[in-house]
Amino acid sequence: MSVPRMLSHALRVSILGCAAMLAVAQANAQSAAVAATTGTPAFSAAAESSSLEMADAALPANPAALPAAPSARAAGGGQVYGRRYKRQEWAFVAGGGFNAPVGNDLPFITWGGNFTIGAGLRFNEFASGLLEYQFIDDKLPGAFIAAASNANGGGITGGNAHIQSLTVSPVIDLSPKSSNGAYLVGGWGFYHKSTNFSAPEAVFDPFFGYYFTNVTVASFTSNQWGGNAGLGIYHRLGTGLHGETRPQLFAEARWTFIDTPPFTKPNGLGRTELIPVTVGVRF
């Protein structure tokens, strides 16, 4: 074959090769454009087939052997959120105030003061139970003191009535989720009452000499069962450990009844009725 014919064949092969390369490049460019438009990465059929084979090889023979996704309970350390468990809590109360006599007690007792302290359990947001101690100090009416003085030959100028009680008192909160609310309270328990009459007596002191002081010259006591019932209001001050707001400023009034012996019995001064009004703090 002559040289010119060989050059002619080589030229034809080169032209065909360039045309084939241009066709492949144009096809790849079109595939890339489609991938950019749809957001799907472009890859060849061979690459796709290879990836599918590798994925099949990675899967286990038994799909049930796949580990389960951790549950919300496990992730939360055994706690279920969205539900609040409220445990029992200690409850405390302390306050003081004044007393108003009512009913049969009006001729035998007058106004005075009181002090109350108690502790117990808060069973839930509505109900509590307290063991309360209360001390009541009331004066005696002037007419009653004068009658006692005449009966004893004179000399009695003063007197008081002391009532100490230890009661079990349930408390029902009527508005446990409000900043300002009301509650019902009652109690039943042991009451000790003493009615004391006093007279002035001269006392000698080495430094101050003689002076007069009131001393108890007669006393009547009784131990009886009694009860109380009333209504209170409160204002919450802060927030407790479980979302409830505490402590609370409160004011309450209770009707108190003591079945003390009547005059016809020894140490009897008649049934006792009064209304202690107390203000203080509850926890």
Phi, psi and omega in degrees: 000138182283162181297316179300322180293321178298317179296325179293318177297317180297322179296318179297316179299320180295320181294318179296320179296318179295321179296319179296319180294321178296322179295317178296317180297320179294321179295319178295322179295318178296319178297319179294322179295318178297320180296321179293327181286318184269347182080009180259127181297139179274135174209158185283163179298325180293317179296320179297316180297320180295320180295318179296321179295319179294321179295318178298321180292330182282336181289143178286160180295326181248109182300334180295342181284352179296139179293140180284149178292142181298137181281165178296327179294317180294320180294331182268010178070032177088004181259142176256113182278157183092348175235133183248124176266124182251115181274169176292145182227158174287148177231142181224154177212142177208136180187178179206167181180214183231169182234141176242122179286147178220167172061224184292347185277347186305320180283348190240356181206150180231197187291158179190198182237168178215159175223134183228138174216144182201163179211155181181210183236142169261108185286322175202190185288349181257322193239138174223160175227129185236148166254115190243142171246133179227138175241127181241132178235111180239150174275167177256142179299150181299321180296323180291320178294319180295320179295319178294324180292317179295324181289339182250019176083017177089174176098338181281127184237351183204176178180168179207165175234125178248130179235122175244137184221151174227110188230154170264122190233111171282148180230129179245116179277123182274345181213070189292343183254010182256151176290325176239126186212187181223160180212156174258142182217147177207176180192160178211136180176208188262135179233132174243122182239136175229131177249122190238137176246139184234157178218150179290142180220139179282132181233136179260132176237133183301331183267323185253352180080210182276140173208162183257139175221155179276129177236152180285124181250345178205144182211139176235130183233156175207148176241118187219162169278149179201176182210173178208158178204142182189191184227142178227159173235157183211163174227124182281143184251330186212190181245133180274185185292333186249021177097343178282149184267130180206162356283184183229136166274134184225159171218132184215157175227132180232135169280124184245132182233128178232126183274063179289153184297148176285176182298334184289350179251156179301140180059024182265138175230018177087165181299142183253126175224131177202167180236100172286131175251122189233139172236149181175209185234137174241146178238000000 
